[in-house]
Amino acid sequence: MIIFPAVDLQGGQAVRLRQGKAEESTVFSPDPVAAALRWQNEGAQWLHLVDLDGAFQGESVNASQVRAICSTLEIPVQLGGGVRDEAAARMWFDAGVSRLIIGTLALENPEEFSRICKLFPGRIGVSLDADNGRLKTRGWVKDSGLMVDEIVPGLADAGAAFLIYTDIARDGMKSGVNLPMLEKLSRESPVPVIAAGGVNSLADIEALYPLSVEAGLEGAISGRALYDGSLKLPEALDFLRKKQIAG
């Protein structure tokens, strides 16, 4: 099970949002590279980047920060936010990102999404951002009219390599994960699932861990809780190491 520390980029700074609202932004660091290095130094295996400007505006202003992070870190980086065409995908891969997360395009233009998956096999995941099971797009501000259950099989068939499920109501709220939904999704999805939204404490990691053994959970993303200290990365990684040693 992988823990993905999240660095959300907005205006060149590392921030966190509450429930995905642009106006509910807290700056955690003016230096995203330093924020990223902190998590690598604490033992992270992956870094999760979110380009909030890309998600909300459809255009990134954070390319230089992403390049700097990717060139500085020794661990792989995945990125989501505003990846809505082939040109954006190529730009981020050229910047050094290892894999990309697509949301809006996957739901609004499945044929183009499938084409991009074929161009970059095994490197494209899908962000499923849900509010009471209803999927949101365009930075969580537009209701797609789709439910999680009905979209997953087609995404896997289109070439999605993994899924990230975010419970919008819990994102940035430090309220705990939606375990029933994550259990259902990780058992039924043909591709690995990553949990996001509400990963607040070691108790959440402990609750999710069985799904990484018994079902298709690849890991969990956490941001605000890591910055605030309610979840300590070294402690969580130590828990996972002990579980692996115990078999």
C-alpha positions as CSV (number, residue, x, y, z in Angstrom):
1,M,0.0,0.0,0.0
2,I,1.4,3.4,-1.1
3,I,0.8,6.6,0.8
4,F,0.8,9.5,-1.7
5,P,1.6,12.9,0.0
6,A,-0.3,15.6,-2.0
7,V,1.1,19.0,-3.0
8,D,-1.6,21.1,-4.5
9,L,-0.4,24.0,-6.7
10,Q,-2.1,27.3,-7.1
11,G,-0.4,30.4,-8.3
12,G,3.0,28.8,-7.9
13,Q,2.4,28.0,-4.2
14,A,1.6,24.8,-2.3
15,V,-2.0,25.1,-0.9
16,R,-4.8,23.0,0.3
17,L,-8.5,23.5,-0.3
18,R,-11.6,22.6,1.7
19,Q,-14.1,20.4,-0.3
20,G,-12.4,21.5,-3.5
21,K,-13.5,25.1,-3.3
22,A,-11.1,27.6,-4.8
23,E,-12.1,30.3,-2.3
24,E,-11.3,28.0,0.6
25,S,-7.6,28.0,0.0
26,T,-4.8,27.8,2.6
27,V,-1.2,28.4,1.6
28,F,1.0,25.8,3.2
29,S,4.2,26.8,1.5
30,P,5.3,29.4,-1.0
31,D,8.0,26.9,-2.1
32,P,6.4,23.8,-3.6
33,V,9.8,22.2,-4.2
34,A,10.6,22.4,-0.5
35,A,7.2,20.9,0.3
36,A,7.8,18.0,-2.1
37,L,11.3,17.4,-0.8
38,R,9.9,17.2,2.8
39,W,7.8,14.2,1.9
40,Q,10.6,12.5,0.0
41,N,12.9,13.0,3.0
42,E,10.2,11.5,5.2
43,G,10.2,8.3,3.1
44,A,7.4,8.8,0.5
45,Q,7.6,6.4,-2.5
46,W,5.4,8.7,-4.7
47,L,4.3,12.3,-4.8
48,H,0.8,13.4,-5.9
49,L,0.6,16.8,-7.5
50,V,-2.6,18.7,-8.3
51,D,-2.6,21.6,-10.7
52,L,-5.5,23.6,-9.3
53,D,-5.1,26.4,-11.8
54,G,-5.4,23.8,-14.6
55,A,-8.4,22.2,-13.0
56,F,-10.3,25.5,-12.5
57,Q,-9.1,27.6,-15.4
58,G,-8.3,24.8,-17.9
59,E,-4.8,26.4,-18.2
60,S,-1.7,25.9,-16.0
61,V,0.5,28.6,-14.6
62,N,2.5,26.0,-12.6
63,A,4.6,24.3,-15.3
64,S,7.9,25.7,-14.0
65,Q,7.2,24.5,-10.5
66,V,6.3,21.0,-11.7
67,R,9.5,20.8,-13.8
68,A,11.5,21.9,-10.8
69,I,9.8,19.3,-8.5
70,C,10.3,16.4,-11.0
71,S,14.0,17.3,-11.6
72,T,14.7,17.6,-7.9
73,L,13.0,14.5,-6.6
74,E,14.2,11.0,-6.9
75,I,10.8,9.5,-6.4
76,P,8.1,9.4,-9.2
77,V,5.4,12.0,-9.5
78,Q,1.8,11.8,-10.6
79,L,-0.2,14.8,-11.5
80,G,-3.8,15.7,-12.1
81,G,-5.8,18.9,-12.8
82,G,-6.7,20.3,-16.2
83,V,-5.3,17.5,-18.4
84,R,-8.0,17.8,-21.1
85,D,-6.1,17.1,-24.3
86,E,-3.1,15.3,-25.8
87,A,-1.0,18.5,-25.8
88,A,-1.4,18.9,-22.1
89,A,-0.5,15.3,-21.5
90,R,2.6,15.6,-23.6
91,M,3.6,18.8,-21.8
92,W,3.5,17.2,-18.4
93,F,5.3,14.0,-19.5
94,D,8.0,16.1,-21.0
95,A,8.2,18.0,-17.7
96,G,9.1,14.7,-16.0
97,V,5.8,13.5,-14.6
98,S,5.6,9.7,-14.4
99,R,1.8,9.3,-14.8
100,L,-1.2,11.6,-15.2
101,I,-4.7,11.7,-13.8
102,I,-7.6,12.8,-16.0
103,G,-11.1,13.6,-14.8
104,T,-13.2,15.9,-17.0
105,L,-12.0,14.5,-20.4
106,A,-12.6,10.9,-19.3
107,L,-16.3,11.7,-18.6
108,E,-17.1,14.3,-21.3
109,N,-15.1,12.8,-24.2
110,P,-14.6,9.1,-23.7
111,E,-13.3,8.5,-27.3
112,E,-10.5,11.1,-26.9
113,F,-9.7,9.8,-23.4
114,S,-9.3,6.3,-24.9
115,R,-7.0,7.6,-27.6
116,I,-4.7,9.3,-25.1
117,C,-4.6,6.1,-23.0
118,K,-3.4,4.2,-26.0
119,L,-0.7,6.8,-26.7
120,F,0.6,6.5,-23.1
121,P,-0.2,2.9,-22.0
122,G,-0.2,2.3,-18.3
123,R,0.4,5.9,-17.5
124,I,-3.1,7.4,-17.4
125,G,-5.4,7.2,-14.5
126,V,-8.9,8.7,-13.9
127,S,-10.0,11.0,-11.1
128,L,-13.5,10.0,-9.9
129,D,-14.6,13.0,-7.8
130,A,-17.9,12.3,-6.3
131,D,-20.5,14.0,-4.1
132,N,-23.0,11.5,-2.8
133,G,-21.9,9.2,-5.6
134,R,-22.5,11.8,-8.3
135,L,-19.4,12.6,-10.3
136,K,-18.3,16.2,-10.7
137,T,-16.1,17.6,-13.5
138,R,-14.2,20.9,-14.3
139,G,-12.6,21.3,-10.9
140,W,-15.6,19.8,-9.1
141,V,-17.9,22.7,-10.2
142,K,-20.0,20.9,-12.8
143,D,-22.3,17.9,-12.2
144,S,-21.6,15.2,-14.8
145,G,-25.0,13.6,-14.4
146,L,-23.1,10.2,-14.0
147,M,-22.8,7.9,-11.0
148,V,-19.5,6.2,-10.0
149,D,-20.9,2.6,-10.5
150,E,-22.0,3.2,-14.1
151,I,-18.8,4.7,-15.3
152,V,-16.0,2.4,-14.0
153,P,-16.2,-0.6,-16.4
154,G,-16.0,1.7,-19.4
155,L,-13.0,3.5,-18.1
156,A,-11.1,0.3,-17.6
157,D,-12.0,-0.8,-21.1
158,A,-10.8,2.5,-22.5
159,G,-7.4,2.0,-21.0
160,A,-7.4,3.6,-17.6
161,A,-4.5,2.2,-15.6
162,F,-5.8,3.2,-12.2
163,L,-8.6,5.2,-10.5
164,I,-8.5,7.8,-7.8
165,Y,-11.7,8.1,-5.8
166,T,-12.3,11.4,-4.0
167,D,-15.2,11.9,-1.6
168,I,-15.7,15.7,-2.1
169,A,-17.6,16.1,1.1
170,R,-14.7,14.8,3.1
171,D,-11.8,16.5,1.1
172,G,-9.7,18.7,3.3
173,M,-12.2,18.3,6.2
174,K,-10.1,15.7,8.1
175,S,-13.3,13.7,8.7
176,G,-12.1,10.2,7.8
177,V,-12.5,8.1,4.6
178,N,-15.7,6.8,3.1
179,L,-14.8,3.2,3.8
180,P,-18.0,1.5,2.5
181,M,-17.6,3.2,-0.9
182,L,-13.9,2.5,-1.2
183,E,-14.4,-1.2,-0.2
184,K,-17.1,-1.6,-2.9
185,L,-15.0,0.2,-5.5
186,S,-11.8,-1.6,-4.8
187,R,-13.5,-5.0,-4.9
188,E,-15.4,-4.3,-8.2
189,S,-12.9,-2.2,-10.2
190,P,-10.9,-4.0,-12.9
191,V,-8.0,-1.6,-12.2
192,P,-6.3,-0.5,-9.0
193,V,-8.0,2.2,-6.8
194,I,-6.4,5.0,-4.8
195,A,-8.3,6.6,-1.9
196,A,-8.5,10.3,-1.5
197,G,-10.6,12.7,0.6
198,G,-10.7,12.4,4.3
199,V,-7.5,10.5,4.9
200,N,-6.9,12.1,8.3
201,S,-5.1,9.8,10.7
202,L,-3.2,6.5,11.2
203,A,-6.6,5.0,12.0
204,D,-7.7,5.7,8.4
205,I,-4.6,4.0,7.0
206,E,-5.2,1.0,9.4
207,A,-8.8,0.8,8.1
208,L,-7.8,1.0,4.5
209,Y,-4.9,-1.5,4.7
210,P,-7.0,-4.7,4.5
211,L,-8.3,-3.5,1.1
212,S,-4.8,-3.4,-0.2
213,V,-4.4,-7.1,0.7
214,E,-7.8,-8.4,0.0
215,A,-9.0,-6.1,-2.9
216,G,-7.6,-3.7,-5.4
217,L,-6.6,-0.7,-3.3
218,E,-3.2,0.6,-4.4
219,G,-2.9,3.4,-1.8
220,A,-4.2,6.6,-0.3
221,I,-3.6,10.3,-0.9
222,S,-3.3,12.7,2.0
223,G,-2.6,16.4,2.1
224,R,-4.0,18.7,4.8
225,A,-3.7,16.0,7.5
226,L,0.0,15.5,6.7
227,Y,0.7,19.3,6.8
228,D,-1.3,19.6,10.0
229,G,0.3,16.6,11.6
230,S,-2.8,14.6,12.4
231,L,-1.3,12.0,10.1
232,K,2.5,11.5,10.4
233,L,4.1,10.0,7.3
234,P,6.9,8.2,9.1
235,E,4.4,6.7,11.6
236,A,2.1,5.5,8.7
237,L,5.0,4.1,6.7
238,D,6.3,2.2,9.8
239,F,2.8,0.7,10.3
240,L,2.8,-0.5,6.7
241,R,6.4,-1.9,7.0
242,K,5.4,-3.9,10.1
243,K,2.4,-5.3,8.3
244,Q,4.4,-6.4,5.3
245,I,7.0,-8.1,7.6
246,A,4.3,-9.9,9.4
247,G,3.0,-11.1,6.1
